[in-house]
Amino acid sequence: MLSPVGLLVALPAGHTALAAYVALVVASLDVVVAVALLPVLTPGGRLLAQIAVALRVTYAAVFAVAGGWLLASADASRFEAVWNAGLLLFGTHLVLVGIAAVRTGFVPAWIGALVTIAGTGYAIDSTTAALLPGTGISVSGFTFVGEVVLLVWLVARGGRPRRSVRLIW
């Protein structure tokens, strides 16, 4: 929730340094999230989980570079171009997270489906920004919900698998 402060409030207001620092903090937190997701996703397939985590870390690096450009030059358009390119990595990450989540057997399938839809939305936005710049098409403004639902579920469940309940009569 830190990212919207920097990108939706500070950046449009011209506070590029603040937006850059927020981007750098968020990029760092993305690495922490990626590492924390690995044990949750591994039951859905070790290689799948590792690729998903690697994509999130790579996205974090791209986002940090975008933040660095913003800090060095205060060029919001360059920041947005680099960030939009990185969103393709983030979207692909979410698609793989959704697939791995469903395959774990303990993340509800509907949550995995929503995360996959969220990732697809980010990938569409990134591709559209590259191929049709200036169109302002934003699918992820609607599909991001899957990301939030997974976050809430992970916090509530702690990423722990369901325990089987034995009823003794």
N, C-alpha and C positions, 0 to 999 in steps of 0.2 A: 504494500500500500504506500510505500515511500516513493515509488516511481511516479505515480500520478502527480505528486506534489512538485517534483522537479520538471516533469515533461508537460504537464497540463496547466500548471500554474506559473512556475518560475520562468520557463523558456518563453512562452508567449508574452510574458511581461517584460522580457528583455534582460532578465537576470541570468545571463549565460553562465557565469561562474558558479552560481548556486546550482543550476541545472547540471553542470558538469560534475560537481562534487556529488550530487545525488546519483548521477549515472555511475560514477566510480564506486560508490558505496553499494549500489544495487548490483553491479557486476560482481563485486566481492561476495555479496550474499548469495548470488546465483551459484557460485562455486560451492558454497556451504550446502545449499539446497541440493545440488547435483550429487554431492558425496552422500548426503543423508538419504537420498532416494535409492541409492544402489542396493542396500540390503532389502528394501521394500520390494523392489522390482525383480531382483535376482530369481525368486521362485517362478517368475514368468518366463525365464530364459536368461541364462548368464550373459551370453553374447548380446542379446537384445538389450538387456539392462546396461551393459557396458557401453554400447553404441549410443544409447539414449543419454547416458551421463556424459560421454565424451562430447556429444553435440551441445549439451547445456554448457559445459565448460568452454567450448569453442565459441559459443554465442556470447558468453560472459567476456571473453577476450575481445571479441569484436565490439561489444557494447562499451568496454573500457577504452578501446581505441577511439570510438566515436566520442566518448566523454572527454578524452584527451584532446581531440581536435577542437572540441567546443571550448575547452579551457585555454588552449593555446591561441586560437584565432577568433573566438567568439562568432564563428561562422555556423549559424543554425542550419543552413541548408546543407552544408557538408555533413554535419552531425546527423541530420535526418536521413541523408542518402546512405551513410554507412550503417546507421541503425536499421533502416528498412532492409538493407541487404542481409543484415544479421538476423532479422526476423524470419527469414526462410529457414535458417538453422534452428531457431527456437520452435518454429512450427513443426518442423520435422521431428525435433526432440519430443514435442507433445504427442505427435502421432504415435511414435514408438512407445512413449510412456503409457498411452491409452491401451495399446495392444498388449504390452507387458502386464499392465494392471489387470486386464481381463484374464490373462493367462495365469496369474498368480492363484486364482481360485478363492482368494479372500477379499479382494477389492470387488465391490459390486460391479457387475458387467455394465450397468447403465452409467456408472461413473466413468469407467474406461471409455465408453462410447462418447460421452460428453467431452472428455479430454481429447479424444481423437478428432472430434468435430472442431474443438478450439484450435488445435494444431493446424488443421486444414484451413481454418479462417486466417490464421497468421501467414501461412504459406501463400494463400491467395492474395492477401494484402501486399506481401513482399513482391510477389511476381507482378502484380498489377502496377505497383509503384515503379518497377524497373521497366516494364514494357509500355505502360501508358501513363507516364508521369503527368501529374497535374489533374488527374481525373477525380481525385478525392474519394475513390471507392474504398470503403472500409467494412469488410465483413467481420473482422475480429471484434468490432464494437458490439456485436451481438453474440458471437460464438465464444468469447472469453469465459463465459459462465462455467464451462467445464473445468477450467483451471481453478476457479474459486471453490467449486464444489469439492474437487480433490483436496484442496488445501484444508477446507473445513473437515472433511472426512479424516484426513491424516492427523489433524490436531485432536479430533474427538477420539479416534481409535488409537492414536499413537503409532500407527503403522503396524500394529500387532495383528497377527492372524486371529480369526475367531477361534475361541476355544470350544471344543466339543463339550456339550453338556450331557452328563449322564444322569438320568433320572433313576433313582432307586425307589422302587415301590414297595 
